[in-house]
């Protein structure tokens, strides 16, 4: 009889463990859990209302995005093909060099919150290289498939911007 009790106990333990494993790993992660981490930029593309595409940051832009579990983020996107300054001094760019930098870079940071209902994030921009965005709120639609994140911006003018990221290792 002791052998049957031991067998039954082992069977229940194995069955219970498999159910617990299924529950722990079978649940879908929340959008926030999927978003948290470091992402590197793959592409930035604007589609205008007439169907034309604009790659404002070039065909191979550089960028990084960080989203932390506490609701803070930073996003930086820039053209990879910007020319080096003639001077090696950070503060001595020519007006043309400074213009190219300003037109070829966007950086902003602040806080974010998730809406699972419409798969979006609301971002509060605390600071931006584009001063008009400072202290503003914006919305991004989020799609995550495997290691790829797409943030879609739908500003009021009909244009749509897709920014595609890959999870960093």
C-alpha positions as CSV (number, residue, x, y, z in Angstrom):
1,X,0.0,0.0,0.0
2,X,2.8,2.4,0.7
3,X,4.1,1.9,-2.8
4,X,0.7,2.9,-4.2
5,X,0.6,6.1,-2.0
6,X,4.1,7.0,-3.2
7,X,3.2,6.4,-6.8
8,X,0.0,8.4,-6.5
9,X,1.9,11.2,-4.7
10,X,4.6,11.3,-7.5
11,X,1.9,11.3,-10.2
12,X,0.1,14.2,-8.6
13,X,3.3,16.1,-8.1
14,X,4.3,15.6,-11.8
15,X,0.9,16.6,-13.0
16,X,0.7,19.6,-10.7
17,X,4.2,20.7,-11.8
18,X,3.2,20.5,-15.5
19,X,0.1,22.6,-14.8
20,X,2.1,25.2,-12.9
21,X,4.7,25.4,-15.7
22,X,1.9,25.8,-18.3
23,X,0.4,28.7,-16.2
24,X,3.8,30.4,-15.7
25,X,4.9,30.1,-19.3
26,X,1.6,29.9,-21.1
27,X,0.3,33.3,-20.2
28,X,0.8,36.1,-22.7
29,X,3.0,38.9,-21.5
30,X,1.5,42.4,-21.2
31,X,2.3,45.0,-23.7
32,X,4.4,46.8,-21.1
33,X,6.4,43.6,-20.3
34,X,7.1,43.1,-24.0
35,X,8.1,46.8,-24.5
36,X,10.5,47.1,-21.6
37,X,14.1,46.9,-22.7
38,X,16.6,48.3,-25.2
39,X,15.8,48.6,-28.9
40,X,18.0,49.5,-31.9
41,X,16.7,51.3,-34.9
42,X,16.1,49.4,-38.2
43,X,14.2,52.0,-40.2
44,X,12.2,55.3,-40.0
45,X,9.7,55.9,-42.8
46,X,7.0,58.5,-43.4
47,X,4.2,57.8,-45.7
48,X,2.5,61.0,-47.0
49,X,-1.2,61.2,-47.8
50,X,-0.4,60.9,-51.6
51,X,1.5,57.6,-51.0
52,X,5.0,59.0,-51.3
53,X,7.6,57.8,-48.8
54,X,10.2,59.9,-47.0
55,X,13.2,58.5,-45.2
56,X,14.0,61.7,-43.3
57,X,16.9,60.0,-41.5
58,X,18.3,58.3,-44.6
59,X,18.1,54.7,-45.7
60,X,20.2,53.4,-42.8
61,X,19.4,55.6,-39.8
62,X,21.0,55.0,-36.4
63,X,19.1,55.1,-33.2
64,X,18.3,53.5,-29.8
65,X,15.2,53.4,-27.6
66,X,15.1,52.5,-23.9
67,X,11.8,51.8,-22.1
68,X,12.2,50.9,-18.4
69,X,9.8,49.1,-16.1
70,X,9.2,52.3,-14.1
71,X,7.6,54.1,-17.1
72,X,10.5,56.2,-18.3
73,X,11.9,56.2,-21.9
74,X,14.5,57.9,-24.1
75,X,14.5,57.7,-27.9
76,X,17.3,58.9,-30.2
77,X,17.2,58.8,-34.1
78,X,19.8,60.2,-36.4
79,X,21.1,60.1,-40.0
80,X,24.1,57.8,-40.3
81,X,25.5,59.7,-43.2
82,X,26.1,63.0,-41.6
83,X,29.5,64.5,-42.5
84,X,32.0,65.1,-39.7
85,X,32.6,68.7,-38.7
86,X,35.7,70.4,-40.1
87,X,36.7,71.3,-36.6
88,X,37.1,68.6,-34.0
89,X,35.5,70.8,-31.4
90,X,32.0,69.9,-30.3
91,X,31.0,73.6,-30.0
92,X,32.6,75.0,-33.2
93,X,30.4,73.7,-36.0
94,X,29.8,75.9,-38.9
95,X,26.2,77.1,-39.5
96,X,25.8,74.5,-42.3
97,X,27.2,71.7,-40.1
98,X,24.9,72.7,-37.2
99,X,22.0,72.8,-39.5
100,X,22.7,69.3,-40.8
101,X,23.0,68.0,-37.3
102,X,19.7,69.6,-36.3
103,X,17.9,68.4,-39.3
104,X,19.3,64.9,-39.0
105,X,18.7,64.2,-35.4
106,X,15.8,63.8,-33.0
107,X,16.1,62.9,-29.3
108,X,13.4,63.0,-26.7
109,X,12.8,61.5,-23.3
110,X,10.2,61.5,-20.5
111,X,7.6,59.1,-19.2
112,X,5.1,56.7,-20.8
113,X,2.0,54.8,-20.0
114,X,0.5,51.8,-21.9
115,X,-3.0,51.3,-23.2
116,X,-3.6,47.6,-23.7
117,X,-7.0,48.4,-25.2
118,X,-5.7,50.0,-28.4
119,X,-2.1,48.8,-28.2
120,X,-0.6,52.2,-27.8
121,X,1.7,54.2,-25.6
122,X,1.1,57.7,-24.4
123,X,4.4,59.5,-24.0
124,X,4.9,62.7,-22.0
125,X,8.0,64.5,-23.5
126,X,10.0,66.2,-20.8
127,X,12.8,67.2,-23.1
128,X,13.5,67.1,-26.8
129,X,16.1,68.3,-29.3
130,X,13.0,69.8,-31.1
131,X,12.0,72.4,-28.4
132,X,8.3,72.6,-29.6
133,X,7.8,69.0,-28.2
134,X,9.0,69.9,-24.7
135,X,6.3,69.4,-22.1
136,X,3.9,67.9,-24.6
137,X,2.0,64.5,-24.9
138,X,2.0,62.3,-27.9
139,X,0.6,58.8,-28.8
140,X,2.3,55.9,-30.5
141,X,0.7,52.7,-31.7
142,X,2.7,49.6,-30.8
143,X,3.1,46.3,-32.6
144,X,5.6,43.7,-31.3
145,X,6.3,40.6,-33.2
146,X,9.1,38.4,-31.9
147,X,12.2,40.7,-31.6
148,X,10.7,43.5,-33.7
149,X,8.9,46.6,-32.4
150,X,7.0,49.0,-34.7
151,X,6.0,52.4,-33.3
152,X,3.5,54.1,-35.5
153,X,2.8,57.8,-35.3
154,X,-0.4,59.2,-36.9
155,X,-0.1,62.9,-36.6
156,X,-3.1,65.1,-37.6
157,X,-2.2,65.8,-41.3
158,X,-2.7,62.4,-42.7
159,X,0.9,61.3,-42.8
160,X,1.9,58.1,-41.0
161,X,5.3,57.4,-39.6
162,X,6.5,53.9,-38.9
163,X,9.7,53.5,-36.8
164,X,10.9,49.9,-36.7
165,X,13.2,48.7,-34.0
166,X,14.9,45.4,-33.1
167,X,15.4,44.2,-29.6
168,X,19.0,44.6,-28.5
169,X,20.9,41.6,-27.1
